[in-house]
Amino acid sequence: MQRIRLRYTKRGRLRFTSHRDFQRAFERALRRSEVPMAYSAGFTPHPKVSYANAAPTGTGSEAEFLEIALTEHRDPAVLREQLDASLPDGLDVVDAVEARTSGLADRLTASVWELRLDGVDPADAAGAVAAFNGAETVEVQRRAKNGMRTFDARAAVVDLQALDSRPDRSGDGPCAILRLVVRHVTPAVRPDDVLSGLRVVADLAPPVPAAVTRLAQGLFDEESGTVTDPLAPDREAAPAAPPTAAGTAVATAPEGAGSA
């Protein structure tokens, strides 16, 4: 059995697809591409696909991950191209590697998000960010299965910055851009929770819903303060290229390397 790990995106209008919608689209793409999937046992076998930390419905993402199990060996780069061609535009498979290490989900410990706030003055956003960062705790509420739940949205936030402003979608009004780095904790702190926190500490309320995009997710590096590529360990574990007759390495990409 071979395991392949994929990175895919949710762009444009496809950001409004639910995780269940994506699952159906992806399983259809597997069938169209004639991927030799491994299946679970039992009365209702399912293709062995493991999804990791999917983004909330309504948010875009450049960094969603999943793993599939195959019964026959396939080249990850070729498989990526086949699956990408079988998915609608906006759901794009952008990277693929052969799984050579364990614990992909354990390496998804933090996310980097961009929050675009159309109609918000950048100076107001910067003031709200400063108030949020200066607070020890920021209690927000979210509706859960058992009713409203109150939790701290501040502790999970590693970094929150107000970036240079851009024009809003109409090209006329103000627009603030925030960059958020948040740890994956329990209960999960989502970008919407941070926006609720900005409302709590500074009464910042965008006139239209924020456009939220996950830019990266992976292992949080404490020293550099960055989120690293979770597929990098699989690439590094790939066997080295065989030497040529002259004793030099063959100039080919290592097996398992994906194409973006």
HUCOR-V68533 format. One line per field, one symbol per residue. ss: DSSP state (2 for helix, 1 for strand, 0 for the rest). burial: + if it has 24 or more other C-alpha atoms within 12 Angstrom, else -. A space follows every 50 residues. Layout:
ss->???
burial->???
//
This chain:
ss->01111111110222220022222222222222000010100000001011 11000000011111111111000002222222222200000011111100 00002220011111111100022222222222220000111111001111 11000011111110000000000011111111100000002222222222 22000000001111111101100001100002222200000010000010 0000000000
burial->-++++++++++--++++-+--+--+++-++----+-++--------++++ ++++++++++++++++++++---+++++++++++-+++-+++++++++++ ---++-++++++++++++++++-++++++-+++----+++++-------- ++++++++++++--++-+-----+++++++++++---+++++++++++++ ++-+++---+++++++++++------+++++++++--------------- ---++++++-
//
